[in-house]
Amino acid sequence: MRTPTLDDLRRYAIARSLFTPTTLRRAIGRLGFVQADPIRAPARAQDLTLRHRVAAYRAGDLERRYPKLGIEEDFFVNYGFMGADLHALMHPRTARAAWTPARQLQAQAVLAFVQAQGAAHPRTVDAQFAHGKTRNWFGGSSNASTQLLDAMHYRGMLRVARRDSGVRVYAARDTHGEPPDALRARQRMNALVDAIVHKYAPLPASSLAGLITMLRFGAPQWAADRRRAFDDARQRLAHARVDGVDWYWPADENPMSRRHRADERARLLAPFDPIVWDRRRFELFWHWAYRFEAYTPAPKRRLGYYAMPLLWDGRVVGWGNLRVDAGRLVSEFGYVGAKPRGAAFARALEEELAAMTEFLSVGSRPRM
């Protein structure tokens, strides 16, 4: 078999991620993990990711349908949504910081209360226990009850049952029949790495190593096994050296398949979409630097507050900034080099904006 080219890998990356739109449950299963983000500009990242992969998807469908999907919210390499099988691989989770005996007693009291309630909003827990205020990680003030619930969720004592207006409502997590060593740590770590590769392949070696390091969020109890997990992955995954870079992908997939062909659809991709998530790979594929600038001071932004990469004909040709103003979608675009010319691109962009207005259930306003 010949060595794939960078063009082969680029087509492969797009085709394997942008599969034919399917049901919400199946799409999450295909992706394995959907990263979440609370910023809504013009919709949350999880919705913007799923709109390309779920038939007739509308903003908010994931939150509305979550209780019946059999999925979980939790940390993996980032925080997001995942199937029960992936979630189970990381639990029982041992947090890096141990609780004091007093904190353990607090958690047990809250757990008993949530079990009695069936599901509890943080406001209800705070009213019951009056834990007071505490300093959060970015220097502000938060309800101590909210922080405790978050910590209990992270440790696997609670799960997210649903969201009410975006706020997590918790239920006790059923741990019956979950033996702590049903799989050895090495097997679990290898399975977690496989989930990473399934989501983000093909991956440069440095990106694969970085993502395995990020498993410290989802599986801190196996931090010492990350180096071995990387070595195991390099042994079992398919790989090739392309233009001086080592690339990895699932052993049963062929990056050079003729099925990996670009279409002429235009797609605005979320900043955390699997096609653009890896900024290192992004620059190798498209030869320009994309940066998420929502937390960058406005005078220093080059692309915009929530610039979404614009994919067309197998290339990321620019970016779009979209907002909803008075019930209408307003869009602004920038391009890498010259704006693509011709009727095909113009038509594809108009169709993508029409799809976006339908997804958001709003009208549209001419581009600025």
C-alpha positions in Angstrom: 0.0 0.0 0.0 1.4 3.4 -0.9 1.9 6.1 1.7 -1.0 8.5 1.9 -0.4 12.1 0.9 -1.5 15.1 3.0 -4.4 15.5 0.5 -5.5 12.0 1.2 -5.4 12.6 5.0 -7.3 15.8 4.6 -10.1 14.2 2.6 -10.2 11.3 4.9 -10.5 13.5 8.0 -13.5 15.4 6.5 -15.3 12.3 5.1 -15.1 10.2 8.3 -16.4 13.0 10.5 -19.1 14.4 8.2 -21.0 11.1 7.9 -24.5 11.0 6.4 -26.9 12.7 8.8 -28.7 10.2 11.0 -30.6 10.1 14.3 -29.4 12.0 17.3 -28.7 8.8 19.3 -26.8 7.3 16.4 -24.8 10.4 15.7 -23.6 10.6 19.3 -22.7 7.0 19.0 -20.7 7.6 15.8 -18.9 10.6 17.3 -18.4 8.9 20.7 -18.1 12.3 22.4 -19.5 15.7 21.8 -17.7 18.6 23.4 -19.9 21.1 25.2 -19.5 24.9 25.6 -21.9 27.3 27.2 -21.3 30.2 24.8 -24.3 30.7 22.4 -23.1 32.7 19.4 -25.4 32.0 17.6 -25.9 28.5 19.3 -23.9 26.3 21.7 -21.0 24.4 20.3 -22.6 21.0 20.9 -25.7 22.0 18.8 -23.5 23.5 16.1 -21.5 20.2 15.9 -24.6 18.0 15.8 -26.5 20.1 13.2 -24.2 18.7 10.5 -24.6 15.1 11.6 -28.2 14.8 12.7 -31.1 14.9 10.3 -33.4 17.9 10.8 -31.6 18.9 13.9 -32.7 22.1 15.7 -30.8 24.2 18.3 -31.5 22.8 21.8 -32.6 19.3 20.6 -29.8 17.7 22.6 -30.9 19.4 25.9 -34.6 18.7 25.2 -34.1 15.0 24.4 -31.2 14.2 26.7 -33.2 12.4 29.4 -34.3 9.8 26.9 -31.1 9.3 25.0 -29.3 7.1 27.5 -26.2 9.3 27.4 -24.1 11.1 30.1 -22.6 14.5 30.7 -19.1 14.2 32.1 -15.4 14.9 31.5 -13.5 13.0 28.9 -10.7 14.9 27.3 -13.0 17.9 27.8 -16.5 18.3 29.2 -19.3 17.1 27.1 -21.8 14.3 26.2 -21.0 10.7 25.6 -22.5 7.2 25.5 -22.8 5.1 28.6 -20.1 2.7 27.6 -17.4 5.4 27.3 -18.6 7.0 30.5 -18.3 3.6 32.4 -14.7 3.2 31.3 -13.7 6.2 33.5 -15.6 5.2 36.6 -15.2 4.7 39.5 -13.1 7.9 39.2 -10.7 8.9 41.9 -10.2 12.7 42.0 -6.7 14.1 42.4 -7.6 16.1 45.5 -8.9 14.1 48.5 -11.8 15.4 50.5 -11.6 16.2 54.2 -13.8 14.1 56.6 -16.1 17.1 57.0 -16.5 17.4 53.2 -17.2 13.8 52.9 -20.0 14.1 55.5 -21.4 17.1 53.6 -21.4 15.0 50.4 -23.1 12.1 52.0 -25.9 14.3 53.4 -26.4 15.9 50.0 -26.4 12.5 48.3 -29.1 11.2 50.7 -31.2 14.3 50.0 -30.9 13.9 46.2 -31.8 10.2 46.5 -34.9 11.2 48.4 -35.9 13.9 45.9 -35.2 11.7 42.9 -33.7 14.7 41.1 -32.6 18.0 42.5 -31.9 21.5 41.2 -28.8 23.2 42.8 -31.2 25.9 44.1 -33.2 23.3 46.0 -30.0 21.8 47.5 -28.8 25.3 48.5 -32.1 26.1 50.1 -32.0 22.8 52.1 -28.4 23.1 53.3 -27.4 26.8 53.1 -23.8 26.0 52.4 -23.1 29.7 51.7 -20.8 31.2 49.2 -17.3 30.3 48.1 -14.6 31.6 45.6 -14.7 29.9 42.3 -11.8 29.0 40.0 -11.9 32.3 38.1 -11.9 34.5 41.2 -15.7 35.2 41.5 -18.2 34.0 44.0 -20.4 30.9 43.6 -22.9 29.0 45.8 -20.9 26.4 47.8 -23.8 23.9 47.1 -23.2 24.3 43.4 -19.5 23.5 43.7 -20.2 20.5 45.9 -22.7 19.1 43.4 -20.1 19.6 40.6 -17.5 17.8 42.7 -19.9 14.9 43.5 -20.8 14.6 39.8 -17.1 14.5 38.9 -16.5 11.7 41.5 -19.4 9.7 40.1 -21.8 10.0 43.0 -24.3 12.0 40.9 -25.2 12.2 37.2 -26.9 14.9 35.2 -30.6 13.9 34.9 -31.6 16.8 32.7 -31.1 20.6 32.4 -33.6 23.2 33.3 -33.0 26.4 31.3 -29.4 25.3 30.9 -28.8 24.5 34.6 -27.8 20.9 35.5 -30.4 19.0 37.5 -28.7 16.1 39.4 -29.8 12.6 40.3 -28.0 9.9 42.2 -25.9 7.7 40.0 -26.7 4.0 40.0 -23.4 2.1 40.7 -25.0 -1.3 41.3 -23.3 -4.0 39.4 -20.3 -1.9 38.6 -17.2 -3.8 39.8 -14.3 -1.4 40.2 -11.9 -3.7 38.4 -14.1 -5.2 35.7 -11.3 -4.2 33.3 -7.7 -3.6 34.2 -6.4 -0.1 34.1 -4.3 -0.8 31.0 -7.3 -2.1 29.1 -9.5 0.8 30.1 -6.8 3.3 29.1 -6.4 1.6 25.7 -10.2 1.7 25.2 -10.2 5.5 26.1 -7.4 6.1 23.6 -9.3 4.2 20.9 -12.3 6.5 21.6 -10.0 9.6 21.1 -8.7 8.2 17.9 -12.1 7.3 16.6 -13.2 10.9 17.2 -10.3 12.9 16.0 -8.3 10.7 13.5 -6.1 11.0 11.6 -3.9 12.6 14.2 -0.3 13.8 14.2 1.7 12.0 16.8 2.1 15.2 18.9 -1.7 15.7 18.9 -2.3 12.1 19.9 0.1 12.5 22.8 -1.6 15.7 23.8 -5.0 14.2 23.8 -3.8 11.2 25.9 -2.4 13.7 28.4 -5.8 15.4 28.5 -7.3 12.1 29.9 -6.1 13.5 33.2 -9.6 15.1 33.3 -11.6 12.0 32.7 -9.3 9.4 34.3 -7.0 11.0 36.8 -6.6 7.7 38.7 -4.5 6.4 35.8 -2.3 9.3 35.2 0.8 7.1 35.6 -0.4 4.9 32.7 -0.6 7.6 30.0 2.9 7.1 28.7 2.3 3.3 28.3 -1.1 4.0 26.7 0.7 6.2 24.1 3.2 3.4 23.4 0.4 0.8 23.1 -1.4 3.1 20.7 1.6 3.5 18.4 1.8 -0.3 18.2 -1.8 -1.1 17.3 -2.8 1.9 15.2 -2.2 2.3 11.5 0.4 5.0 10.9 2.5 6.7 8.2 5.1 9.5 8.0 3.9 12.2 5.7 6.0 15.3 4.9 8.0 14.7 8.1 5.1 14.2 10.4 3.9 10.9 11.9 0.2 10.3 11.6 -2.1 7.7 13.3 -5.6 6.4 12.6 -7.7 3.2 13.2 -6.0 0.1 11.8 -9.2 -1.0 10.0 -9.6 2.3 8.0 -8.1 3.3 4.7 -7.2 7.0 4.3 -6.8 6.5 0.6 -10.3 5.1 -0.1 -12.0 6.5 -3.1 -15.1 7.0 -0.9 -13.4 10.0 0.7 -14.4 12.7 -1.8 -15.2 16.3 -1.1 -18.6 17.7 -1.9 -19.6 21.2 -2.8 -21.6 22.0 0.3 -20.5 24.9 2.5 -20.4 24.2 6.2 -19.9 26.6 9.1 -18.1 24.6 11.8 -18.1 25.1 15.5 -14.8 26.0 17.1 -14.8 22.6 18.8 -16.0 20.6 15.8 -13.8 17.5 15.4 -12.7 18.7 12.0 -11.1 21.9 13.4 -10.6 21.0 17.1 -6.9 20.1 16.7 -5.3 23.5 15.8 -2.0 21.7 15.0 -3.7 19.5 12.4 -5.7 22.4 11.1 -2.6 24.3 10.2 -1.0 21.3 8.5 -4.2 20.7 6.5 -5.1 24.3 5.5 -1.9 26.3 6.0 -3.3 29.0 8.2 -3.9 29.5 11.9 -7.4 29.4 13.4 -7.8 30.7 16.9 -10.8 30.7 19.2 -11.0 34.3 20.3 -14.0 34.6 22.6 -11.7 35.1 25.6 -9.3 37.4 23.7 -9.7 41.1 24.4 -11.7 42.6 21.5 -8.9 44.9 20.2 -6.6 41.9 19.8 -9.1 39.7 17.9 -8.2 38.9 14.3 -11.1 36.7 13.3 -13.9 37.7 15.7 -15.6 36.7 19.0 -16.9 33.4 17.8 -15.5 32.9 14.3 -16.6 29.6 12.8 -14.3 28.0 10.1 -16.0 27.8 6.7 -15.5 24.5 4.9 -16.1 24.3 1.2 -15.0 21.8 -1.4 -12.5 20.1 0.9 -10.9 23.3 2.1 -11.4 25.7 5.0 -11.5 28.9 2.9 -12.4 31.4 5.7 -14.6 32.0 8.6 -18.0 33.4 9.6 -19.2 35.4 12.5 -23.0 35.0 13.0 -25.4 36.5 15.5 -29.1 36.8 15.9 -30.3 40.4 16.0 -34.0 41.2 16.6 -35.0 37.7 15.5 -32.9 37.8 12.3 -29.6 36.0 11.5 -26.8 38.5 10.7 -23.6 37.1 9.1 -20.1 38.5 8.4 -17.4 36.6 6.6 -13.6 36.7 6.2 -11.5 34.7 3.8 -8.0 33.3 3.6 -6.8 35.1 0.5 -9.4 35.9 -2.1 -13.0 35.0 -1.7 -13.9 32.0 -3.8 -15.4 33.0 -7.1 -18.2 31.5 -9.1 -21.8 30.5 -8.8 -21.1 27.2 -7.0 -19.6 28.8 -3.9 -22.2 31.5 -3.8 -25.0 29.0 -4.0 -23.4 26.7 -1.4 -23.0 29.6 1.0 -26.6 30.8 0.6 -27.8 27.2 1.2 -25.7 27.0 4.4 -27.1 30.2 5.7 -30.6 29.0 4.9 -29.9 25.8 6.8 -28.5 27.8 9.7 -31.7 30.0 9.9 -33.8 26.8 10.0 -31.6 25.3 12.6 -31.9 28.4 14.8 -35.6 28.9 13.9 -35.0 32.5 12.9 -35.1 34.7 9.8 -32.1 36.0 7.9 -30.6 39.3 7.0 -28.4 40.0 4.0 -24.7 39.4 4.6 -22.6 42.4 5.7 
